[in-house]
Amino acid sequence: MKKPMEEYLNPTIVNLPPSGIRRFFDLVANTKGVISLGVGEPDFITPWHIREACFYALERGYTMYTSNFGTPELRKEIAKYAAKRYHVEYEPLSEILITVGASEAVDLAMRAMLRPGEEVLVPEPSYVSYAPTVTMAGGVPVGVPTYVKDDFQLTVEALEQKVTGNTKMLVLCYPNNPTGAIMTRPELEAIAQFAEKHDLLVLADEIYAELTYEGSHVSFPSIAGMKDRTILINGFSKSHAMTGWRVGYVCGNKEFVAQMTKIHQYTMLCAPIMGQMAALEALRNGEAEKERMVDQYDQRRRFVVGRFNEMGLTCFNPRGAFYAFPSISVTGLSSDAFCEKLLAEEKVAVVPGTAFGQSGEGFIRVSYASSLANLTAAMDKMEAFVKRCQKRQAS
């Protein structure tokens, strides 16, 4: 090669930091006997009847491409689900696109909507993919901090401090990863007024909608006047323990969906048909199993939050998703140092809050999508670690 290596590479990608979660778990890969509470993945296996639907689909020869939009049957079922569950009406054949997981849908939305230099408001702490996908689409991510004093809910006051004439879009992710925060209808209505005032598009990532433990999930496009300006993203990974199937979907204005589909057809073509058949079964017959899993998560949530508060790591009450986001300020350690020392000394893996933006400093993310036995062992080890940290501070 005749030039320096960096001249062959896209500088935007070179300058993009790797995922804070994956960077940390490179350390985990080299440590044996770790209890991992880091990855946001259900510990349940996909329910049998959903797997069986995939087997039957294969037996019947469903191994071909589908429409770029996805199978009509699945899109129609998603439209029924959205109307019944969240009171939002979508035309299944023009306003719904099946994607390769919800993550692809986020990427498609950013690339289809953003022009170079346009800004996107990203509440922090937030899922690690939002800001990078904005950057890769040529946009500018603008972090909007949320605070534990507000239960990590997004406020209009915080948004008004960050919005400019160049702002194009607002990202919403409630129930939230990593904090577990949710937003009520009155709170979302205030955000809707802000979006209308500034004529913003809204990307509503509601992948954790079914994991709401207190109250009912409010879908953002169900707010008056918000359907046409909202790109709704969801999927089956969290609600039906289908992370590896990679089936998500996007609902929205048919013009938005048409442009996202162009990118999708040139890159992914379509989501795997076997996964789409399994997702169809999940929607039609998966309610009982889903409720069983959600009940298990709720029990674990109460246990973990209670243990954190008992050991002095103050933890606000997460009312959705399957994460706790306790403060580690009493230890005197930074988020990164806490996680690295906890892994080295107790072989428990959690994620530093800074992986989700600078607003996460002083916190850690702990997934309670693990067995009660694992959670109990991990909490015991963390309590011992916290006590040692406090002794070190005192000496």
C-alpha positions in Angstrom: 0.0 0.0 0.0 1.5 3.3 -1.1 -0.2 5.7 1.4 -0.5 5.8 5.2 -3.3 3.5 6.4 -5.5 6.4 7.6 -5.7 7.8 4.1 -7.6 4.7 3.0 -10.2 5.0 5.8 -13.2 7.2 6.3 -12.2 9.8 9.0 -15.8 10.0 10.3 -15.6 6.4 11.2 -12.0 6.5 12.4 -12.9 9.3 14.8 -16.0 7.5 16.1 -15.4 6.0 19.5 -16.3 2.3 19.9 -19.3 1.3 22.0 -18.6 2.0 25.6 -20.4 -1.3 26.5 -18.3 -3.4 24.1 -15.1 -1.7 25.1 -15.7 -2.6 28.7 -16.7 -6.2 27.9 -13.4 -6.8 26.2 -12.1 -6.9 29.8 -14.8 -9.5 30.7 -13.9 -11.8 27.9 -10.5 -12.4 29.5 -11.8 -13.1 33.1 -13.2 -16.5 34.1 -16.1 -17.1 36.4 -17.7 -13.7 35.9 -21.3 -13.0 36.8 -22.4 -10.7 34.0 -25.1 -8.1 34.6 -24.0 -6.0 31.7 -25.6 -7.1 28.4 -29.2 -6.0 27.8 -30.5 -9.4 26.8 -33.3 -11.5 28.3 -32.1 -14.6 30.0 -35.2 -16.5 28.8 -35.1 -18.6 25.7 -37.5 -17.7 23.0 -40.8 -19.4 23.9 -41.2 -22.8 22.3 -44.3 -22.0 20.3 -42.4 -19.2 18.6 -39.5 -21.4 17.8 -41.8 -24.1 16.5 -43.4 -21.6 14.1 -40.0 -21.1 12.6 -39.5 -24.8 12.3 -42.8 -25.2 10.5 -42.0 -22.3 8.2 -38.8 -24.1 7.2 -40.6 -27.4 6.7 -43.0 -25.6 4.3 -40.2 -24.2 2.3 -40.2 -20.6 3.6 -36.5 -19.8 2.8 -36.9 -17.1 0.2 -36.8 -13.3 0.1 -39.8 -11.3 1.2 -40.9 -7.9 0.0 -38.5 -5.2 1.0 -41.3 -4.0 3.3 -41.6 -7.5 5.0 -44.5 -10.0 4.7 -48.0 -8.5 4.4 -49.2 -10.8 7.2 -46.7 -9.5 9.7 -47.3 -5.9 8.8 -51.1 -6.3 9.2 -50.6 -8.0 12.6 -48.4 -5.1 13.7 -51.0 -2.6 12.6 -53.7 -4.5 14.6 -51.4 -4.6 17.6 -50.6 -0.9 17.5 -54.2 0.0 17.2 -55.4 -2.3 20.0 -52.5 -1.8 22.4 -51.5 1.9 21.8 -54.4 3.4 20.0 -52.4 4.4 16.9 -53.7 3.5 13.4 -51.2 2.6 10.6 -51.8 1.5 7.1 -50.0 -1.8 7.1 -48.8 -1.9 3.4 -47.4 1.6 3.2 -46.7 2.8 6.8 -44.9 -0.2 8.2 -41.5 -1.6 7.4 -40.0 -4.7 8.9 -36.3 -4.2 9.7 -33.3 -6.3 10.8 -33.8 -5.5 14.4 -34.8 -2.1 15.9 -31.2 -1.0 15.6 -31.4 -1.0 11.8 -34.6 1.0 12.0 -32.7 3.7 14.0 -30.0 3.8 11.4 -32.5 4.0 8.5 -34.3 6.9 10.2 -31.2 8.9 10.7 -29.9 8.4 7.1 -33.3 9.0 5.5 -34.1 12.2 7.4 -30.9 14.0 8.1 -29.1 16.5 5.9 -25.4 17.2 6.6 -25.0 19.3 9.7 -28.5 19.1 11.0 -28.8 18.5 14.7 -30.5 15.8 16.7 -31.4 16.2 20.4 -30.4 13.0 22.2 -31.4 12.8 25.9 -28.7 11.4 28.1 -28.0 9.0 29.6 -29.1 7.1 26.4 -28.6 4.0 24.4 -25.2 3.9 22.9 -26.2 3.8 19.2 -28.2 7.0 18.9 -25.3 9.6 18.7 -23.1 7.4 16.5 -25.9 6.8 14.0 -26.5 10.5 13.8 -22.9 11.1 13.2 -22.6 8.4 10.5 -25.7 10.0 8.8 -23.8 13.4 8.6 -25.8 14.9 11.4 -24.7 16.4 14.7 -25.9 14.8 18.0 -26.6 17.2 20.8 -26.8 15.7 24.3 -29.6 16.8 26.5 -29.0 15.8 30.1 -31.6 14.3 32.4 -31.2 14.0 36.2 -32.0 11.6 38.9 -33.8 14.4 40.8 -36.3 14.3 37.9 -36.4 10.5 37.8 -34.3 10.8 34.6 -37.4 12.1 32.8 -36.8 14.5 29.9 -38.0 18.1 30.5 -39.0 20.9 28.2 -36.7 23.2 30.1 -33.6 21.1 29.3 -34.7 20.8 25.7 -35.1 24.6 25.3 -31.5 25.1 26.4 -30.2 22.9 23.5 -32.6 23.5 20.6 -31.4 25.7 17.8 -32.6 26.8 14.3 -30.6 23.9 13.0 -32.3 21.2 15.1 -34.1 18.6 12.9 -35.1 15.7 15.2 -35.6 14.6 18.8 -34.9 11.1 20.1 -37.2 9.6 22.7 -36.5 6.2 24.4 -39.0 5.4 27.1 -39.0 3.1 28.9 -35.4 4.2 28.9 -32.1 2.3 28.4 -30.1 2.6 30.7 -32.1 4.2 33.5 -35.4 2.4 33.4 -37.3 5.8 33.5 -40.7 6.1 31.9 -42.8 9.1 30.9 -46.5 9.7 31.7 -49.0 11.1 29.2 -49.0 14.6 30.7 -45.2 14.7 30.5 -45.2 13.4 26.9 -47.8 16.0 26.0 -45.5 18.7 27.1 -42.7 17.2 24.9 -45.2 17.1 22.0 -45.9 20.8 22.4 -42.2 21.5 22.3 -41.8 19.3 19.1 -44.7 21.1 17.4 -43.4 24.6 18.5 -40.0 23.9 16.9 -41.3 21.7 14.0 -39.2 18.7 14.9 -39.3 15.1 13.8 -39.4 12.7 16.7 -37.8 9.3 16.7 -39.6 7.3 19.3 -37.7 4.1 20.2 -40.3 2.0 22.2 -38.5 -1.3 22.2 -39.1 -1.6 25.9 -42.8 -0.7 25.8 -44.0 -4.0 27.0 -41.6 -3.9 30.0 -43.6 -1.3 31.9 -44.2 -2.3 35.5 -46.1 0.7 37.0 -48.9 2.3 35.0 -49.4 1.8 31.2 -47.0 2.6 28.4 -48.0 5.7 26.4 -46.9 5.5 22.8 -45.7 8.9 21.6 -47.5 8.9 18.2 -50.8 8.5 20.2 -50.4 12.0 21.5 -52.6 14.4 19.5 -50.9 15.8 16.4 -47.8 13.6 16.8 -48.4 10.6 14.5 -47.3 12.3 11.3 -44.1 13.8 12.8 -43.1 10.6 14.7 -41.0 7.7 13.5 -42.1 4.8 15.8 -39.6 2.0 16.3 -40.2 -1.3 18.0 -39.3 -5.0 17.8 -39.5 -8.4 19.4 -36.0 -8.7 21.1 -37.0 -7.6 24.6 -40.7 -8.3 24.8 -40.5 -11.9 23.5 -36.9 -12.8 24.2 -36.0 -12.8 20.5 -32.7 -10.9 20.4 -31.0 -13.2 18.0 -33.8 -13.3 15.5 -33.2 -9.7 14.5 -36.7 -8.6 13.7 -37.8 -5.1 14.3 -40.1 -2.6 12.6 -40.8 1.0 12.0 -44.2 2.7 11.7 -44.7 6.2 10.4 -45.8 8.6 7.6 -45.7 6.7 4.3 -43.3 9.3 2.8 -40.8 8.6 5.6 -41.2 4.9 5.4 -40.8 5.0 1.6 -37.4 6.7 1.9 -36.2 4.4 4.7 -37.2 1.5 2.5 -34.9 2.6 -0.3 -31.9 2.4 2.0 -33.2 -0.9 3.4 -33.6 -2.5 -0.1 -30.1 -1.5 -1.1 -28.4 -2.8 2.0 -30.5 -5.5 3.8 -33.1 -6.3 1.2 -35.4 -7.8 3.8 -35.5 -9.3 7.3 -35.1 -13.1 7.3 -38.4 -14.7 6.4 -38.0 -17.4 9.2 -37.7 -14.6 11.8 -40.7 -12.8 10.3 -42.8 -16.0 10.6 -41.7 -16.4 14.2 -42.5 -12.7 15.0 -46.0 -13.3 13.5 -46.5 -16.2 15.9 -45.3 -14.0 18.8 -47.8 -11.3 18.1 -50.7 -13.7 17.6 -50.1 -16.1 20.5 -47.3 -14.8 22.7 -49.2 -12.7 25.2 -49.2 -15.3 28.0 -45.5 -16.1 27.8 -44.7 -12.4 27.5 -46.6 -11.6 30.7 -44.9 -14.4 32.5 -41.5 -13.0 31.6 -42.5 -9.5 32.6 -43.7 -10.7 36.0 -40.3 -12.4 36.5 -38.5 -9.1 35.6 -40.7 -7.2 38.0 -39.8 -9.5 40.9 -36.1 -9.1 40.1 -36.5 -5.4 39.7 -37.8 -5.0 43.3 -35.1 -7.3 44.7 -32.2 -5.5 43.0 -33.4 -2.0 43.7 -34.0 -2.9 47.4 -30.5 -4.4 47.7 -28.8 -1.4 46.2 -30.6 1.0 48.5 -29.7 -1.2 51.5 -26.0 -1.3 50.6 -26.0 2.5 50.2 -26.0 2.8 46.4 -29.0 5.0 46.1 -31.2 3.8 43.3 -34.3 5.5 42.1 -37.2 3.3 41.2 -37.0 2.2 37.5 -40.5 1.6 36.2 -39.7 0.1 32.9 -37.1 -1.9 30.8 -34.9 -4.3 32.8 -32.1 -2.0 34.1 -31.3 -0.4 37.4 -29.1 2.7 37.4 -27.8 3.2 41.0 -25.5 6.0 42.1 -22.0 4.9 43.2 -21.0 8.3 44.6 -20.6 6.9 48.1 -17.6 4.8 47.0 -15.6 7.9 45.8 -14.9 6.1 42.5 -15.6 7.2 39.0 -18.0 5.0 37.0 -15.2 3.4 35.0 -13.0 2.8 38.0 -15.9 1.2 40.0 -16.7 -1.2 37.2 -13.0 -2.2 36.5 -12.3 -2.7 40.2 -15.6 -4.6 40.8 -14.7 -6.9 37.9 -11.1 -7.4 39.1 -11.9 -8.0 42.8 -15.4 -9.7 42.7 -15.8 -10.9 39.2 -19.1 -9.1 38.7 -19.5 -7.2 35.4 -21.7 -4.1 35.2 -21.5 -1.2 32.8 -20.2 2.3 33.6 -22.8 5.0 33.3 -20.4 7.0 31.1 -21.0 4.4 28.3 -24.3 6.2 27.9 -23.0 9.8 27.8 -21.3 12.1 30.3 -24.6 12.5 32.2 -24.0 8.9 33.3 -20.9 9.7 35.4 -21.4 8.6 39.0 -23.8 5.8 38.0 -23.6 2.2 36.8 -26.1 0.2 34.7 -27.1 -3.2 36.0 -29.3 -5.5 34.0 -31.6 -7.6 36.1 -32.4 -9.9 33.1 -30.7 -12.7 35.0 -31.7 -15.4 37.4 -32.5 -14.6 41.0 -29.6 -16.9 42.0 -27.2 -14.9 39.9 -28.6 -11.6 41.1 -28.4 -12.6 44.7 -24.7 -13.8 44.3 -23.8 -10.6 42.5 -25.5 -8.3 45.0 -23.7 -10.0 47.9 -20.3 -9.5 46.1 -21.2 -5.9 45.3 -22.1 -5.2 48.9 -18.8 -6.6 50.1 -17.0 -4.4 47.5 -18.8 -1.3 48.5 -17.9 -1.8 52.1 -14.3 -2.2 51.2 -14.4 1.0 49.1 -15.9 2.9 52.1 -13.2 1.6 54.4 -10.5 2.7 52.0 -12.0 6.2 51.9 -12.1 6.4 55.7 -8.5 5.3 56.1 
